[in-house]
Every structure is written in structure tokens, then in C-alpha cells.
Amino acid sequence: MEVYHTSVLLKESIDGLNINPSGIYVDCTFGGGGHSKEILSRLNNNGRLIAFDQDAEALKNKLDDTRLTLVHGNFKFLRNYLRFEDAPQVDGILADLGVSGHHFDSETRGFSFRFDSPLDMRMNQDADFSAQNIVNEYSVNRLASIFRMYGELDNAGRIAWLIDSYREKQKITTVGQLKEAIAQVTPQKAAAKFLAKVFQALRIEVNHEMDALREMLEQTADVVKKGGKLVIITYHSLEDRLVKNYMKNGKFDGQAEKDLFGNVNVPFKMENRKVIVPDIQELDENSRSRSAKLRIAEKI
């Protein structure tokens, strides 16, 4: 039986929520339901959990629990959905920003370079825009920009040029064709690491992940109660930088704002100055947790 996803930093993240048994909590990334299940185990009959997932396949994992409301939607619409569910303010929010193991192991969704599947990468399969649109329609400069920004690849321009040269002869529709297009710059001894960065860049662009994260974070100041917790697990430096800056300064760039008296005006207080990472046992049991970083903040 396939395991949809192995929850990362499960105990550490749920402990970080400091759960009130009668409280209302949000799991922004339901996936296989592992974090949600643990939250529910710590709630009494008066507690509530509202979970989000934009992938219809994840909805099949819904737990049989009347305290759970599972929303088929993107967490960037957090505030609106909470108002609709009559929960304008909550006691804590958890977001595990990693891609589910199910997606990486799927031979049809295009998230992994291990399978010659259609080049897709859509989290929301109802969306019209996929990775095929990017590699076939973006200009060379725009392609280079996303590989440089989201993949942090030094040779982004060369990658974009090779894709452009390949697509002049034939449309790129499969993972295999994309790998063939960039084979000249794929290092033999570090192919997996290189391709992971290429695919990460495309996935982030397809799903507008950075924009969605910014929008969600900006809403947390309004929807988390005073004393409530914001718990985020990130997997690459771009995400982690946004989360760290927002938790620390209340904004994504620059220093925290101050009032006329020089007092810092921020919505959250970071609880762990040093980022929390998986221990050796978790790394041995789940190698996909190796890049995970957990940050926790309290609403003030």
C-alpha cells in the first residue's frame, strides 16, 4: 500500500502549536493528513481543525472526524475561507510547504525527473497552466530568470538557451524531452542535484508558490489570535527567507517598522532563533526530510 506522505518534523511542529484542546487550528497543507491527525489527537470535542489542500487527490485522505473541515482550495485564500467557516480568528496555523511524497512518486504528474511522464507539475489539476506552458512559451530571458531565481542555478542562461534551441525543432511535452534538451549542461556526477533544482524552479513557477506563501503569511497577522502560534516548515532558502523575515520583521524585505517612539511594530515574536531541523533518526527514516527547516512564532 502506497504511503501518500510521511509527515516531517511531526512532533516538533505540533508541539510548537502549543495546542489548546478547545481551540481552532488550521493545517494549510493537508496532504496525507499526518499533521492534521496529530492535531486532532490533541483536541477535545469542542476543538476544530480547518485544513486546506488544492489537490483533489489529497481530499481522498480526509479523516473521518466531525471536528475536521477539509477545504479544497489554495491557502492563499485563508482569510476568506475562515470567515466562511465562521472562524475569523484561530489559535494556531501550521503549514508544511514540502511537496508530498505521493507527488514525487507519481509516474503521471511530472513532479519527478525519475519518470518519463507528461511535463505537468500542477498541484491544482483544474488549472490550465502547466510546466509545458513554461518551457514552450516563455521567452529565453524569462526562462533564465525563473531558473536563476527559483532554482538558484548559476548557468540559468545556458539552460534557457538549450530549451529554446530544442523547442524550435519540436514541442517539449514530457520529462524525457526536457532532460534531453538540457543534457549538455547536466553534470554526470551530480545529475540528480542539478535536475532537482531545474524541476523545483518549474514547479514553483507553475503553482505560483512564492506568491501564495506571501499572501498567506500577510493574512496571518489578522487571523491568528493574540498568543496563538504560527508554525511553518520550509524546504528551500527562498521559502525560509520569506518566513524568517516575516516572523522577525513583519515584512519580507527590510527592517521592522517602528512607531514615533522607536518601538518596533511587528505582529509576531519568533520563538526559535535557531531553526529546528530533523534529527538523525528522522533523517535515517525519511531522507526527504533532509532540507526541512521549522520556524515557530507567537502572535503578540
Backbone as CSV, one residue per row, in Angstrom:
resi,resn,N_x,N_y,N_z,CA_x,CA_y,CA_z,C_x,C_y,C_z
1,MET,0.840,-1.193,0.000,0.000,0.000,0.000,0.877,1.245,0.000
2,GLU,0.609,2.145,-0.933,1.401,3.370,-1.049,1.171,4.284,0.144
3,VAL,2.258,4.829,0.678,2.173,5.847,1.712,2.114,7.186,1.002
4,TYR,1.019,7.915,1.168,0.830,9.170,0.439,1.928,10.166,0.799
5,HIS,2.216,10.270,2.089,3.256,11.204,2.521,3.668,10.899,3.952
6,THR,4.953,10.994,4.221,5.466,10.845,5.580,5.646,12.233,6.164
7,SER,4.915,12.541,7.223,4.959,13.878,7.811,6.341,14.177,8.377
8,VAL,6.809,15.370,8.109,8.143,15.804,8.530,8.047,16.623,9.816
9,LEU,9.022,16.432,10.708,9.080,17.164,11.978,7.706,17.174,12.667
10,LEU,7.093,16.007,12.698,5.716,15.898,13.186,5.569,16.348,14.637
11,LYS,6.321,15.750,15.538,6.195,16.093,16.958,6.607,17.536,17.220
12,GLU,7.723,17.938,16.619,8.240,19.284,16.859,7.256,20.360,16.393
13,SER,6.640,20.143,15.249,5.725,21.154,14.714,4.418,21.212,15.503
14,ILE,3.883,20.064,15.878,2.624,20.065,16.634,2.853,20.560,18.054
15,ASP,3.985,20.191,18.652,4.328,20.755,19.958,4.425,22.274,19.867
16,GLY,4.948,22.758,18.747,5.105,24.193,18.553,3.786,24.950,18.544
17,LEU,2.710,24.276,18.184,1.391,24.912,18.200,0.879,25.141,19.617
18,ASN,1.447,24.396,20.581,1.024,24.522,21.984,-0.508,24.467,22.070
19,ILE,-1.054,23.366,21.653,-2.486,23.259,21.385,-3.370,23.411,22.617
20,ASN,-4.352,24.278,22.485,-5.460,24.407,23.434,-6.508,23.387,23.010
21,PRO,-6.850,22.415,23.844,-7.765,21.346,23.428,-9.103,21.835,22.875
22,SER,-9.538,23.014,23.282,-10.815,23.554,22.796,-10.626,24.583,21.683
23,GLY,-9.411,24.705,21.173,-9.103,25.758,20.211,-9.458,25.413,18.776
24,ILE,-9.227,26.419,17.911,-9.442,26.264,16.475,-8.086,26.375,15.791
25,TYR,-7.759,25.385,14.948,-6.449,25.349,14.299,-6.596,25.162,12.788
26,VAL,-5.527,25.538,12.086,-5.502,25.439,10.629,-4.286,24.628,10.204
27,ASP,-4.515,23.669,9.314,-3.431,22.966,8.632,-3.510,23.418,7.179
28,CYS,-2.574,24.267,6.770,-2.624,24.849,5.428,-2.322,23.849,4.317
29,THR,-1.694,22.740,4.668,-1.229,21.777,3.661,-1.586,20.365,4.123
30,PHE,-2.807,19.944,3.897,-3.326,18.683,4.430,-2.553,17.469,3.920
31,GLY,-2.373,17.357,2.601,-1.606,16.242,2.022,-2.132,14.889,2.438
32,GLY,-1.290,14.116,3.100,-1.694,12.786,3.567,-2.405,12.805,4.899
33,GLY,-2.518,13.965,5.511,-3.279,14.103,6.756,-2.507,13.801,8.021
34,GLY,-1.199,13.617,7.922,-0.414,13.244,9.093,-0.390,14.311,10.178
35,HIS,-0.113,15.552,9.798,-0.114,16.630,10.780,-1.523,16.874,11.319
36,SER,-2.505,16.811,10.440,-3.895,17.018,10.874,-4.321,15.967,11.889
37,LYS,-3.953,14.728,11.632,-4.314,13.649,12.551,-3.741,13.894,13.933
38,GLU,-2.495,14.372,13.987,-1.861,14.626,15.273,-2.508,15.812,15.979
39,ILE,-2.882,16.833,15.222,-3.591,17.973,15.829,-4.904,17.506,16.431
40,LEU,-5.661,16.717,15.682,-6.953,16.233,16.157,-6.805,15.388,17.420
41,SER,-5.700,14.661,17.524,-5.488,13.802,18.700,-5.322,14.626,19.971
42,ARG,-5.014,15.913,19.811,-4.790,16.770,20.968,-5.956,17.722,21.229
43,LEU,-7.011,17.603,20.438,-8.204,18.430,20.631,-9.285,17.644,21.364
44,ASN,-10.109,18.342,22.140,-11.277,17.689,22.728,-12.469,17.861,21.783
45,ASN,-13.651,17.500,22.252,-14.831,17.537,21.376,-15.228,18.949,20.952
46,ASN,-14.719,19.951,21.664,-15.044,21.334,21.314,-14.031,21.955,20.353
47,GLY,-12.926,21.276,20.128,-11.891,21.796,19.250,-12.270,21.646,17.786
48,ARG,-11.610,22.447,16.942,-11.878,22.397,15.497,-10.567,22.459,14.729
49,LEU,-10.567,21.814,13.575,-9.435,21.892,12.661,-9.959,22.179,11.262
50,ILE,-9.409,23.206,10.638,-9.747,23.550,9.258,-8.489,23.334,8.434
51,ALA,-8.552,22.419,7.474,-7.384,22.064,6.675,-7.616,22.422,5.213
52,PHE,-6.525,22.732,4.517,-6.576,23.139,3.119,-5.735,22.213,2.257
53,ASP,-6.193,21.967,1.044,-5.358,21.354,0.018,-5.992,21.622,-1.343
54,GLN,-5.185,22.102,-2.279,-5.709,22.415,-3.602,-5.715,21.213,-4.537
55,ASP,-5.075,20.127,-4.116,-5.006,18.929,-4.950,-6.174,17.998,-4.611
56,ALA,-6.994,17.717,-5.599,-8.168,16.870,-5.381,-7.782,15.483,-4.889
57,GLU,-6.601,14.989,-5.278,-6.183,13.654,-4.837,-6.006,13.599,-3.323
58,ALA,-5.592,14.708,-2.720,-5.396,14.743,-1.270,-6.712,14.642,-0.523
59,LEU,-7.793,15.072,-1.156,-9.101,15.035,-0.492,-9.537,13.606,-0.200
60,LYS,-8.982,12.659,-0.933,-9.309,11.252,-0.704,-8.771,10.768,0.640
61,ASN,-7.844,11.528,1.220,-7.250,11.146,2.505,-8.010,11.737,3.687
62,LYS,-9.162,12.339,3.449,-9.893,13.007,4.526,-10.154,12.048,5.686
63,LEU,-9.905,12.544,6.879,-10.100,11.750,8.087,-11.565,11.777,8.500
64,ASP,-12.037,10.678,8.998,-13.440,10.574,9.423,-13.570,11.168,10.820
65,ASP,-13.684,12.485,10.867,-13.739,13.194,12.145,-14.582,14.456,11.960
66,THR,-15.637,14.561,12.741,-16.562,15.698,12.593,-15.918,17.026,12.974
67,ARG,-14.794,16.989,13.670,-14.117,18.233,14.060,-13.285,18.812,12.917
68,LEU,-13.135,18.026,11.851,-12.302,18.431,10.723,-13.143,18.976,9.575
69,THR,-12.760,20.135,9.073,-13.300,20.680,7.832,-12.160,20.714,6.830
70,LEU,-12.300,19.998,5.728,-11.250,19.937,4.714,-11.674,20.774,3.512
71,VAL,-10.924,21.821,3.241,-11.240,22.772,2.179,-10.438,22.439,0.924
72,HIS,-11.131,22.303,-0.194,-10.447,22.118,-1.477,-10.131,23.501,-2.033
73,GLY,-8.956,24.012,-1.670,-8.599,25.354,-2.099,-7.179,25.701,-1.703
74,ASN,-6.681,26.779,-2.266,-5.326,27.253,-2.005,-5.298,28.049,-0.706
75,PHE,-4.245,27.854,0.092,-4.182,28.549,1.381,-3.993,30.063,1.240
76,LYS,-3.772,30.535,0.010,-3.663,31.987,-0.160,-5.010,32.674,0.068
77,PHE,-6.083,31.892,0.066,-7.417,32.426,0.350,-7.818,32.170,1.800
78,LEU,-6.828,32.027,2.652,-7.019,31.678,4.059,-8.102,32.498,4.741
79,ARG,-7.984,33.812,4.715,-8.895,34.672,5.461,-10.342,34.489,4.997
80,ASN,-10.554,34.439,3.688,-11.917,34.306,3.176,-12.548,32.981,3.579
81,TYR,-11.776,31.908,3.486,-12.326,30.604,3.866,-12.624,30.544,5.363
82,LEU,-11.763,31.133,6.188,-12.012,31.117,7.623,-13.278,31.886,7.979
83,ARG,-13.503,32.997,7.313,-14.740,33.757,7.540,-15.948,32.922,7.130
84,PHE,-15.824,32.230,5.999,-16.923,31.389,5.528,-17.217,30.269,6.520
85,GLU,-16.182,29.758,7.176,-16.339,28.673,8.157,-16.638,29.205,9.555
86,ASP,-16.949,30.493,9.651,-17.280,31.140,10.930,-16.147,30.988,11.936
87,ALA,-14.924,31.154,11.440,-13.735,31.075,12.308,-12.761,32.171,11.886
88,PRO,-13.166,33.441,12.038,-12.321,34.541,11.564,-10.976,34.628,12.256
89,GLN,-10.900,34.113,13.491,-9.619,34.058,14.189,-9.404,32.661,14.761
90,VAL,-8.127,32.235,14.727,-7.794,30.873,15.144,-6.653,30.893,16.152
91,ASP,-6.442,29.749,16.796,-5.422,29.642,17.840,-4.055,29.254,17.296
92,GLY,-4.007,28.800,16.077,-2.714,28.427,15.519,-2.826,28.001,14.073
93,ILE,-1.744,28.206,13.346,-1.672,27.833,11.927,-0.386,27.039,11.690
94,LEU,-0.538,25.915,10.984,0.592,25.084,10.590,0.635,25.004,9.071
95,ALA,1.833,25.146,8.509,1.998,24.947,7.067,3.290,24.179,6.817
96,ASP,3.166,22.983,6.262,4.315,22.202,5.820,4.409,22.416,4.313
97,LEU,5.372,23.205,3.881,5.437,23.652,2.492,6.065,22.638,1.545
98,GLY,6.386,21.468,2.035,7.001,20.461,1.177,6.011,19.811,0.226
99,VAL,6.548,19.273,-0.856,5.754,18.507,-1.812,5.539,17.106,-1.245
100,SER,4.316,16.607,-1.325,4.021,15.276,-0.789,4.835,14.206,-1.505
101,GLY,5.222,13.192,-0.746,5.916,12.060,-1.347,5.103,11.458,-2.483
102,HIS,3.787,11.514,-2.356,2.896,10.997,-3.396,3.164,11.660,-4.737
103,HIS,3.407,12.971,-4.715,3.645,13.684,-5.963,4.979,13.274,-6.584
104,PHE,6.006,13.173,-5.759,7.306,12.772,-6.278,7.303,11.332,-6.784
105,ASP,6.457,10.497,-6.196,6.419,9.087,-6.572,5.418,8.784,-7.683
106,SER,4.651,9.788,-8.073,3.667,9.587,-9.135,4.358,9.526,-10.495
107,GLU,3.961,8.560,-11.306,4.538,8.410,-12.645,3.753,9.188,-13.689
108,THR,2.748,9.969,-13.253,1.900,10.681,-14.215,1.839,12.187,-14.001
109,ARG,2.310,12.673,-12.836,2.108,14.085,-12.511,3.260,15.006,-12.935
110,GLY,4.412,14.429,-13.259,5.509,15.229,-13.788,6.344,15.965,-12.769
111,PHE,6.206,15.649,-11.481,6.974,16.332,-10.447,8.397,15.791,-10.328
112,SER,8.602,14.558,-10.765,9.889,13.906,-10.593,10.578,13.678,-11.926
113,PHE,11.901,13.810,-11.939,12.677,13.533,-13.148,12.979,12.049,-13.277
114,ARG,12.483,11.246,-12.347,12.733,9.795,-12.407,11.844,9.079,-13.413
115,PHE,10.735,9.710,-13.803,9.771,9.064,-14.703,9.587,9.910,-15.958
116,ASP,9.429,9.251,-17.092,9.194,9.978,-18.342,7.698,10.234,-18.500
117,SER,7.196,11.088,-17.624,5.764,11.395,-17.603,5.493,12.698,-18.349
118,PRO,4.220,13.018,-18.586,3.908,14.323,-19.168,4.442,15.434,-18.275
119,LEU,4.963,16.488,-18.865,5.539,17.603,-18.111,4.389,18.463,-17.601
120,ASP,3.979,18.218,-16.344,2.770,18.825,-15.800,3.088,19.708,-14.600
121,MET,3.220,19.096,-13.415,3.602,19.760,-12.164,2.508,20.636,-11.557
122,ARG,1.272,20.499,-11.987,0.189,21.276,-11.372,-0.254,20.641,-10.064
123,MET,-0.264,21.417,-8.991,-0.854,20.964,-7.739,-2.374,20.920,-7.867
124,ASN,-2.908,21.953,-8.480,-4.342,22.014,-8.745,-4.569,21.563,-10.181
125,GLN,-5.077,20.353,-10.348,-5.216,19.789,-11.684,-6.343,20.417,-12.491
126,ASP,-7.105,21.304,-11.861,-8.128,22.049,-12.592,-7.538,23.284,-13.274
127,ALA,-6.300,23.622,-12.926,-5.651,24.794,-13.516,-5.286,24.510,-14.974
128,ASP,-5.285,25.556,-15.788,-4.981,25.407,-17.215,-3.486,25.480,-17.510
129,PHE,-2.709,26.029,-16.587,-1.301,26.338,-16.808,-0.419,25.251,-16.223
130,SER,0.474,24.687,-17.042,1.358,23.617,-16.579,2.799,23.927,-16.954
131,ALA,3.702,23.025,-16.600,5.114,23.207,-16.924,5.343,23.231,-18.433
132,GLN,4.471,22.583,-19.190,4.592,22.624,-20.649,4.456,24.045,-21.172
133,ASN,3.565,24.822,-20.572,3.406,26.211,-21.000,4.695,26.996,-20.791
134,ILE,5.365,26.732,-19.668,6.592,27.472,-19.347,7.688,27.164,-20.360
135,VAL,7.989,25.882,-20.548,9.141,25.530,-21.386,8.891,25.779,-22.868
136,ASN,7.639,25.872,-23.272,7.349,26.095,-24.685,6.979,27.535,-25.035
137,GLU,6.549,28.318,-24.049,6.025,29.643,-24.344,6.820,30.802,-23.751
138,TYR,7.568,30.568,-22.672,8.324,31.650,-22.054,9.494,32.061,-22.949
139,SER,9.815,33.351,-22.939,10.993,33.824,-23.658,12.248,33.269,-22.992
140,VAL,13.363,33.340,-23.706,14.631,32.856,-23.157,14.987,33.616,-21.886
141,ASN,14.798,34.924,-21.906,15.130,35.737,-20.728,14.253,35.381,-19.537
142,ARG,12.980,35.121,-19.804,12.072,34.784,-18.701,12.390,33.402,-18.154
143,LEU,12.728,32.475,-19.033,13.132,31.145,-18.578,14.374,31.239,-17.704
144,ALA,15.361,31.992,-18.175,16.600,32.147,-17.408,16.316,32.756,-16.043
145,SER,15.385,33.687,-15.991,15.053,34.356,-14.737,14.493,33.383,-13.711
146,ILE,13.587,32.493,-14.131,12.992,31.579,-13.151,13.993,30.512,-12.712
147,PHE,14.870,30.076,-13.630,15.880,29.093,-13.231,16.895,29.718,-12.276
148,ARG,17.192,30.975,-12.495,18.135,31.678,-11.627,17.504,31.980,-10.267
149,MET,16.246,32.445,-10.287,15.588,32.893,-9.062,15.066,31.732,-8.223
150,TYR,14.379,30.781,-8.862,13.733,29.707,-8.120,14.565,28.431,-8.029
151,GLY,15.523,28.274,-8.942,16.396,27.098,-8.886,17.774,27.437,-8.380
152,GLU,18.061,28.744,-8.296,19.374,29.228,-7.857,20.493,28.551,-8.648
153,LEU,20.284,28.511,-9.979,21.227,27.865,-10.888,22.134,28.912,-11.535
154,ASP,23.437,28.700,-11.449,24.401,29.657,-11.986,24.367,29.717,-13.515
155,ASN,24.065,28.583,-14.150,24.054,28.535,-15.615,22.637,28.634,-16.171
156,ALA,21.804,29.437,-15.528,20.396,29.567,-15.925,20.240,30.013,-17.371
157,GLY,21.091,30.925,-17.804,21.004,31.410,-19.177,21.277,30.308,-20.188
158,ARG,22.259,29.487,-19.921,22.598,28.373,-20.811,21.464,27.351,-20.850
159,ILE,20.865,27.069,-19.707,19.725,26.139,-19.650,18.583,26.659,-20.506
160,ALA,18.272,27.943,-20.366,17.181,28.550,-21.130,17.466,28.497,-22.625
161,TRP,18.718,28.747,-23.006,19.095,28.734,-24.427,18.943,27.328,-25.015
162,LEU,19.340,26.322,-24.264,19.220,24.943,-24.756,17.759,24.541,-24.918
163,ILE,16.913,24.955,-23.984,15.478,24.667,-24.099,14.905,25.347,-25.330
164,ASP,15.310,26.589,-25.558,14.828,27.323,-26.723,15.266,26.653,-28.017
165,SER,16.505,26.185,-28.070,17.015,25.512,-29.264,16.248,24.222,-29.535
166,TYR,15.942,23.495,-28.477,15.232,22.215,-28.617,13.803,22.442,-29.097
167,ARG,13.110,23.431,-28.497,11.699,23.653,-28.831,11.504,24.241,-30.226
168,GLU,12.568,24.751,-30.831,12.471,25.211,-32.216,12.250,24.037,-33.160
169,LYS,12.714,22.864,-32.746,12.576,21.658,-33.574,11.315,20.882,-33.228
170,GLN,10.982,20.814,-31.925,9.783,20.087,-31.505,9.310,20.586,-30.143
171,LYS,8.016,20.491,-29.921,7.428,20.922,-28.658,7.889,19.991,-27.531
172,ILE,8.150,20.582,-26.371,8.566,19.799,-25.199,7.325,19.453,-24.382
173,THR,6.981,18.179,-24.332,5.766,17.759,-23.628,6.014,16.743,-22.525
174,THR,7.214,16.168,-22.484,7.484,15.125,-21.495,8.745,15.437,-20.685
175,VAL,8.848,14.778,-19.551,10.039,14.906,-18.711,11.276,14.478,-19.485
176,GLY,11.157,13.389,-20.234,12.288,12.893,-21.011,12.790,13.907,-22.018
177,GLN,11.887,14.599,-22.684,12.296,15.607,-23.660,13.011,16.779,-22.996
178,LEU,12.525,17.188,-21.818,13.192,18.273,-21.109,14.604,17.857,-20.704
179,LYS,14.761,16.643,-20.195,16.084,16.154,-19.811,17.007,16.067,-21.024
180,GLU,16.446,15.659,-22.150,17.235,15.585,-23.383,17.671,16.984,-23.821
181,ALA,16.779,17.952,-23.664,17.074,19.322,-24.094,18.245,19.925,-23.326
182,ILE,18.358,19.596,-22.034,19.393,20.213,-21.194,20.522,19.241,-20.859
183,ALA,20.598,18.162,-21.610,21.604,17.125,-21.320,23.028,17.672,-21.374
184,GLN,23.287,18.636,-22.266,24.641,19.173,-22.421,25.164,19.829,-21.145
185,VAL,24.265,20.361,-20.314,24.705,21.047,-19.093,24.392,20.254,-17.826
186,THR,23.892,19.053,-17.985,23.593,18.214,-16.826,24.853,17.476,-16.391
187,PRO,25.398,17.789,-15.226,26.652,17.147,-14.788,26.434,15.674,-14.473
188,GLN,27.316,14.830,-14.974,27.162,13.390,-14.789,27.225,12.987,-13.321
189,LYS,28.130,13.586,-12.567,28.324,13.178,-11.181,27.336,13.817,-10.217
190,ALA,26.609,14.821,-10.664,25.640,15.496,-9.789,24.337,15.761,-10.536
191,ALA,23.958,14.800,-11.373,22.769,14.982,-12.210,21.501,15.153,-11.374
192,ALA,21.349,14.348,-10.332,20.131,14.393,-9.523,19.969,15.757,-8.852
193,LYS,21.057,16.269,-8.301,21.003,17.573,-7.625,20.675,18.683,-8.613
194,PHE,21.284,18.622,-9.777,21.043,19.630,-10.810,19.593,19.580,-11.293
195,LEU,19.115,18.393,-11.635,17.746,18.254,-12.143,16.717,18.620,-11.081
196,ALA,17.033,18.337,-9.820,16.122,18.710,-8.730,15.915,20.217,-8.704
197,LYS,16.977,20.975,-8.942,16.878,22.434,-8.957,16.077,22.926,-10.158
198,VAL,16.287,22.302,-11.308,15.537,22.667,-12.512,14.043,22.425,-12.300
199,PHE,13.724,21.240,-11.769,12.327,20.886,-11.559,11.699,21.726,-10.447
200,GLN,12.467,22.057,-9.426,11.964,22.936,-8.371,11.572,24.288,-8.945
201,ALA,12.410,24.839,-9.789,12.125,26.144,-10.382,10.837,26.113,-11.194
202,LEU,10.671,25.077,-12.003,9.457,24.960,-12.820,8.222,24.779,-11.948
203,ARG,8.337,23.939,-10.930,7.191,23.678,-10.040,6.746,24.944,-9.317
204,ILE,7.715,25.705,-8.809,7.382,26.938,-8.102,6.660,27.907,-9.034
205,GLU,7.146,28.007,-10.276,6.519,28.926,-11.242,5.129,28.444,-11.642
206,VAL,4.977,27.155,-11.898,3.672,26.599,-12.292,2.598,26.900,-11.253
207,ASN,2.960,26.715,-9.989,1.978,26.812,-8.909,1.989,28.155,-8.174
208,HIS,2.799,29.082,-8.678,2.890,30.429,-8.072,3.118,30.307,-6.554
209,GLU,4.024,29.419,-6.184,4.203,29.078,-4.773,4.675,30.249,-3.918
210,MET,5.594,31.044,-4.429,6.119,32.143,-3.627,5.062,33.226,-3.419
211,ASP,4.275,33.500,-4.441,3.196,34.488,-4.305,2.156,34.015,-3.303
212,ALA,1.794,32.724,-3.385,0.801,32.174,-2.460,1.305,32.230,-1.024
213,LEU,2.588,31.935,-0.827,3.164,31.976,0.520,3.128,33.397,1.075
214,ARG,3.507,34.372,0.272,3.467,35.764,0.719,2.047,36.163,1.126
215,GLU,1.085,35.817,0.281,-0.298,36.192,0.556,-0.811,35.544,1.837
216,MET,-0.468,34.275,2.037,-0.908,33.589,3.245,-0.282,34.211,4.488
217,LEU,1.021,34.436,4.448,1.716,34.991,5.605,1.158,36.363,5.989
218,GLU,0.888,37.188,4.995,0.368,38.525,5.276,-0.988,38.489,5.971
219,GLN,-1.747,37.429,5.747,-3.073,37.300,6.363,-3.015,36.776,7.794
220,THR,-1.898,36.133,8.151,-1.829,35.513,9.476,-1.910,36.535,10.603
221,ALA,-1.433,37.740,10.371,-1.477,38.774,11.416,-2.909,39.086,11.827
222,ASP,-3.845,38.935,10.895,-5.260,39.221,11.174,-6.002,38.022,11.729
223,VAL,-5.614,36.819,11.317,-6.435,35.645,11.646,-5.941,34.856,12.857
224,VAL,-4.705,35.087,13.285,-4.208,34.383,14.476,-4.470,35.229,15.716
225,LYS,-5.059,34.614,16.735,-5.361,35.313,17.982,-4.080,35.687,18.723
226,LYS,-4.161,36.661,19.593,-3.037,37.016,20.447,-2.636,35.784,21.267
227,GLY,-1.353,35.477,21.251,-0.865,34.289,21.941,-0.913,33.040,21.080
228,GLY,-1.542,33.138,19.916,-1.611,31.999,19.004,-0.284,31.771,18.296
229,LYS,-0.157,30.623,17.652,1.123,30.224,17.070,1.064,30.146,15.538
230,LEU,2.191,30.492,14.946,2.407,30.324,13.514,3.588,29.380,13.347
231,VAL,3.342,28.219,12.736,4.346,27.160,12.628,4.531,26.815,11.151
232,ILE,5.734,27.027,10.631,5.984,26.832,9.206,7.198,25.944,8.991
233,ILE,7.047,24.945,8.110,8.156,24.086,7.706,8.493,24.408,6.256
234,THR,9.741,24.827,6.012,10.182,25.158,4.661,11.217,24.147,4.179
235,TYR,11.492,24.198,2.854,12.399,23.212,2.274,13.462,23.801,1.352
236,HIS,13.415,25.094,1.104,14.497,25.717,0.350,14.661,27.151,0.820
237,SER,15.795,27.726,0.486,16.193,29.011,1.065,15.234,30.141,0.732
238,LEU,14.603,30.096,-0.420,13.680,31.173,-0.811,12.488,31.228,0.136
239,GLU,11.889,30.053,0.396,10.777,29.981,1.344,11.222,30.404,2.734
240,ASP,12.332,29.833,3.175,12.790,30.074,4.537,13.088,31.545,4.772
241,ARG,13.647,32.209,3.758,13.950,33.633,3.894,12.682,34.450,4.084
242,LEU,11.648,34.138,3.299,10.374,34.849,3.429,9.775,34.652,4.817
243,VAL,9.746,33.392,5.268,9.151,33.070,6.565,9.930,33.731,7.694
244,LYS,11.243,33.622,7.653,12.079,34.212,8.697,11.892,35.729,8.769
245,ASN,11.933,36.385,7.617,11.789,37.842,7.592,10.424,38.281,8.090
246,TYR,9.381,37.544,7.690,8.041,37.934,8.121,7.875,37.742,9.628
247,MET,8.331,36.610,10.131,8.213,36.359,11.571,9.029,37.369,12.384
248,LYS,10.182,37.735,11.869,11.084,38.623,12.603,10.706,40.098,12.468
249,ASN,10.368,40.517,11.231,10.173,41.940,10.956,8.768,42.334,10.532
250,GLY,7.893,41.341,10.342,6.548,41.659,9.899,6.475,42.066,8.446
251,LYS,7.550,41.838,7.703,7.610,42.175,6.284,8.645,41.279,5.632
252,PHE,8.647,41.270,4.297,9.517,40.338,3.588,10.895,40.917,3.262
253,ASP,10.976,42.229,3.244,12.251,42.887,2.967,12.443,44.042,3.945
254,GLY,13.695,44.323,4.266,13.993,45.467,5.109,13.776,45.196,6.588
255,GLN,13.947,46.243,7.367,13.836,46.149,8.809,12.403,46.346,9.287
256,ALA,12.152,45.930,10.520,10.820,46.084,11.108,10.466,47.567,11.236
257,GLU,9.186,47.876,11.068,8.727,49.255,11.206,8.700,49.663,12.685
258,LYS,8.939,50.944,12.926,8.927,51.479,14.293,7.954,52.651,14.380
259,ASP,7.389,52.849,15.590,6.491,53.985,15.775,7.307,55.242,16.083
260,LEU,6.618,56.323,16.408,7.288,57.603,16.650,8.251,57.560,17.831
261,PHE,8.042,56.609,18.708,8.878,56.498,19.902,10.010,55.470,19.739
262,GLY,10.109,54.910,18.544,11.175,53.953,18.280,10.849,52.532,18.660
263,ASN,9.585,52.267,19.037,9.180,50.906,19.395,8.927,50.083,18.133
264,VAL,9.452,48.886,18.125,9.273,48.000,16.967,7.819,47.544,16.883
265,ASN,7.257,47.604,15.679,5.866,47.231,15.463,5.808,45.996,14.579
266,VAL,5.721,44.830,15.209,5.652,43.569,14.465,4.510,42.718,15.027
267,PRO,3.873,41.898,14.165,2.738,41.102,14.642,3.131,39.838,15.405
268,PHE,4.337,39.323,15.141,4.750,38.053,15.742,6.094,38.188,16.447
269,LYS,6.324,37.285,17.380,7.610,37.161,18.065,8.152,35.767,17.781
270,MET,9.355,35.693,17.208,9.943,34.393,16.907,10.281,33.648,18.192
271,GLU,9.945,32.362,18.226,10.214,31.555,19.413,11.537,30.823,19.313
272,ASN,11.903,30.399,18.118,13.168,29.677,17.956,14.097,30.480,17.059
273,ARG,15.037,31.179,17.695,16.014,31.942,16.922,16.851,31.014,16.048
274,LYS,17.134,29.825,16.571,17.862,28.828,15.808,16.858,27.880,15.171
275,VAL,16.939,27.741,13.869,15.970,26.934,13.142,16.007,25.478,13.627
276,ILE,14.836,24.826,13.643,14.719,23.422,14.050,14.805,22.538,12.814
277,VAL,15.637,21.511,12.873,15.818,20.597,11.740,15.617,19.162,12.210
278,PRO,15.385,18.232,11.290,15.190,16.827,11.678,16.422,16.246,12.370
279,ASP,16.174,15.355,13.320,17.294,14.700,13.993,17.793,13.524,13.148
280,ILE,18.836,12.890,13.625,19.465,11.808,12.862,18.494,10.666,12.601
281,GLN,17.666,10.338,13.597,16.717,9.232,13.424,15.723,9.528,12.312
282,GLU,15.200,10.755,12.284,14.237,11.103,11.237,14.895,11.101,9.865
283,LEU,16.125,11.588,9.790,16.840,11.594,8.520,17.064,10.177,8.012
284,ASP,17.343,9.242,8.942,17.531,7.842,8.557,16.231,7.228,8.050
285,GLU,15.120,7.615,8.669,13.826,7.027,8.326,13.177,7.700,7.118
286,ASN,13.512,8.971,6.885,12.885,9.709,5.791,13.898,10.685,5.207
287,SER,14.606,10.245,4.181,15.669,11.073,3.596,15.121,12.361,2.985
288,ARG,13.838,12.380,2.646,13.258,13.579,2.046,13.087,14.718,3.057
289,SER,13.337,14.423,4.310,13.229,15.464,5.338,14.515,16.267,5.481
290,ARG,15.555,15.915,4.727,16.889,16.465,4.981,16.963,17.991,4.834
291,SER,16.139,18.580,4.005,16.219,20.032,3.801,15.173,20.805,4.608
292,ALA,14.408,20.116,5.440,13.324,20.761,6.192,13.850,21.681,7.284
293,LYS,13.205,22.832,7.430,13.516,23.792,8.492,12.212,24.272,9.117
294,LEU,12.162,24.207,10.428,10.943,24.577,11.157,11.160,25.880,11.906
295,ARG,10.221,26.811,11.721,10.238,28.071,12.478,8.884,28.267,13.151
296,ILE,8.921,28.810,14.356,7.721,28.997,15.174,7.682,30.429,15.675
297,ALA,6.499,31.029,15.612,6.337,32.402,16.121,5.015,32.504,16.863
298,GLU,4.958,33.455,17.795,3.755,33.700,18.595,3.188,35.077,18.279
299,LYS,1.873,35.138,18.135,1.204,36.424,17.877,1.249,37.293,19.124
300,ILE,1.661,38.549,18.949,1.781,39.458,20.106,0.811,40.631,19.986
